[in-house]
Amino acid sequence: MSTPTKEAAEPASKIDMKESGGGGEIPSFDVTLQVRRYDPEFSDDARWDEWTITMYGTDRVLDALHKVKWEIDGSLTFRRSCAHGVCGSDAMRINGRNRLACKVLLKDLDTSKPIMVEPIKGLPVEKDLIVDMEPFFQSYREIMPFMVNNSPAPTGERIQSPEERERFDDTTKCILCAACTSSCPVFWTDGQYFGPAAIVNAHRFIFDSRDDAGDMRLEVLNDKEGVWRCRTIFNCTDACPRGIEVTKAIQEVKRAVLTRSM
Amino acid sequence: MTQTKGTLYKGREGMWSWVGHRITGVGIFFFLLVHVLDTSLVRVSPEAYNAVIGAYKNPIMIVGEIGLVGAIVFHAFNGLRIILVDFWSQGTRYHRQMLWTVMGLWVITMIGFTVRHLMLFLDGWGGF
């Protein structure tokens, strides 16, 4: 029961795609892909590799990466699983912004310039576009991302009104792709900061009427490295592929910490 | 392989206002440090104070003062914006509009200040 939020209108295509009569050929175009490569087995330095490939109007950045990996250079390394914006595996920096490669259509980018693909920032790069996600999940575990309810289990479900469910609806959408946390300048320089994703997932339980451990989570986040590190930079809100109002959620947790202590 | 370094993260209004807030904040801190030192010279001797304060009476400092006021005005208005983002429940949704308001107020304030400031200066240091 997600809220009917207004979807942003689809951006106008940057490529002139001829109207193809039913069943006609899909228009194709050339794109140049620049990928930041890193392989510690060969060099300690990262480098840029460039390929020019022919792609179609229906293709996404992930399809371009697939084409390179499957047809040109099998050593190109990246994560992807579902390839449909649900699993959150393929967050990467595309033209300087964190995006899911499976959700960015090539035709929506400026293909007159190379498309720059880099690993997400702030987490140690292991190879090419793969980063070590452990610090990210460490913060996630610390906010206790599970329901805690001390009252005896009822025979049926725990009843919740639509209004109570609505309170934390936005933050239930998180897919833990780390696009928000790795877009945060505070997180880049201070790896101890919990980061937006952990706070979003704490928000999901703090404002759940069925949960009893909100105070414990607020305690965890009322830390030098907790919610107060947020400088309201809004990169996280811009990066979230699920459209979660991340900064808004963090601000609500901040205010909950304040009102609780008063 | 045209570039060897990684690219700059393409943050939007929120990121650049934060960068501006940081830079102006650090700049104002250093000004205040110098300002406390030169003002406290009056305890050493009024002559030393006059000599040091006299050093401000030079065209480069006139331009510097415009920069200083510009930094303070931005830091002040943007600080109010951040307070609204923190405490107004709708603040996070209108942070962009609030930033444009901050920039508008900054331009108006700076036009007023710069005109008055330069008039005093061109008046042959009359007001200084």
Interface residues (C-beta under 8 A of the other chain):
Chain A: Q34 R36 A46 R47 W48 D49 E50 R93 N95 G96 R97 P114 M116 E118 K121 S183 P185 R231 T232 I233 F234 N235 T237 D238 E245 T247 K248 Q251 K254 R255
Chain B: M1 T2 Q3 T4 G6 T7 L8 Y9 K10 G11 R12 E13 G14 M15 W18 I82 V85 D86 F87 G91 T92 R93 H95
